[in-house]
């Protein structure tokens, strides 16, 4: 079963504490063959995804409906 999580690019100048206060989870997408991408995910979406898939599940991350990892 495939699990997808919607993420959005974020500005590194924004303090992660401010993002968390606004209900967003800051994260970094990284891997071989591409540069790191700072993103955030809505807490509501993240919580639902983890509840549905489980803590050890792998997710496809879609960033701003453009990129998919």
N, C-alpha and C positions, 0 to 999 in steps of 0.2 A: 504494500500500500504506500502510495506517495503522499508526503505531507509537504505543504507549501506554507511559507511564512512571508508576508508582505513587509518589506523594509523600505526606508527612505534614506537618501544620502543626508549626512549631517555635516555641519560646519565644525571643525575642530576648535574654533574659538569659543564655542558655547560650552560652558561648564557642564560636565555630566550630572552634577547635582541638580542643576536647573532643569535638565531634561527629565530626570526622575521625578522632580517635583511636579512637572507637567504631565506625568503619566506615561513617560516614554522610557524604554530600556536602551541605553547606549550599547553599541556593539561594534566589532570590527570583523569584516569579511576578509579572509586571506587564504592563500593557497599558492601552489606552484604555477608559474606561468602568467601571473598578473599581480599588479600592485595592490596593497591593502586598500580597502574601501571603508571609511567610517560611516556607520549607519545608525538608525534608531528604529525600534519596533514599538508599537503601542502596547502598553502593559496588558490591556484587555485582549488583544489578539494573541500575544505571547502566552498568557495564562490559558486561554482556550486551546491553543495548539498543544501545549504541554499536557493538559488534562486529557485531550483526545488521543495523542500519540504516545505519551509516556516520556519520562525524563531521558531515556537513552536513545530516543528515536533520532533519525537523520531527517533533516528538512531541506527542501529546495528553497532557496532564498531568492525572491524576486525583488529587485531594487527599482523603485519608481516605474514599474511596469515596463522597463526597458531591458534590464539585464537579468539573467537568471543564473544562479550558481548552486 
